[in-house]
Amino acid sequence: GCGSQNDASPVFSVPSDPGSPRSFSTTWEDSMICARVKTRMISDDFVESGPIDVDVYNGVVYLKGIVQTDSQKRMAADLARGVEGVVKVENQLTLKNYP
């Protein structure tokens, strides 16, 4: 999470144009958004932020990882949406399967 790549991560299938990489200011803003999202999740007792990976590309937040309940999945997305600069949230969190 919070990496500053000029190309999209194939894990998240983020569209990118190799001919037009992100500018320094966009990369910087994405890093700041990522840090703010992670801070919100760490500060929230309901969302267990440990297993949640946060990546940001052009203001779009990608959440990936495992949570225990559907409510935690929704809350994580809501916390991310509440961060200034977030354009969209792609919630790719999955629910933990219990035996």
N, C-alpha and C positions, 0 to 999 in steps of 0.2 A: 504494500500500500504506500501511498504518498510518493511514489517514484516519479521522477521527472523524465519520462521517455518522450522522444519526439515522434514515435510511432505508436500505434495502438497495440494493446496486449491481445494476443489471439485468444486468450482464455475468456475474455469478455466480448469478443467479436465487435470491438469498437471500430466503426468506420473511420478510416483515415486516408488522406491523400499524401503519399510519400513526397510529392512535389511541393506540398505546402505544410511543412512542419509547424508546430506551435511556436509562437514567438516567445521570447524570454518572459515578457510580462504575463502572457497566458499561462505559461508553465509555472511561474511564481504564484499567480492567483490560484491555480489548481492545487498547488502545494499548501497554500494557506487554507483553502476550503477543506482539504483533506484533514489538516491538523485540527480545524474547528469541529469537524464532524466527529473525529476520534475523541476529542475532549468532551463533547456532549455525551457520547456513548459511555465513556469511562465514568463520567459524573452521574449517570443514571443507574440507580440500583436495580431497575427492572430488566434492563437490557444488559446481558453479559457480553461485554465487548471483546473479551479475549479471543474467541474463535471467529470474530468478524473481520474480514479483510476489506479495507476501504481504498478504492482507487478513484481518481478524478481525472477526467479528460474533457477539456473545453467546457468546464462547468457541470458536466454530467457525472453524478456520483454512482459508482458501481459497488454494491454491497454483495459480498460472497462469503459463505461460511455456513456454520451449523448453529441453529438456535433450538431451544427446547419446545417452544410453543409458537402457535400462529400469532398470538398477541405480541410476543417479543419481535417477531418478524415485522409486523406492522409498526410497532413502536420505533424500531431501528430506522425504518424508512421515514417515519414522521419526524424523528430527530434530525435526520439528514436534510429533509425538506426545509426545516426551520433555520438552516444556516444561510446567512447572506451570501449571495453569489451562486447558489445552486440553481441550475437551469432545470434539471430533471434528475430523478432517482431511478436507477435500474436495480430493483431488488431481486437478487439472485440467491438469497438465503434459502437454505433448505432446513426442514425439520428433522431433528434427531430421531432415529428409529429406535424404539425400545424393544428388547427381545420379547 
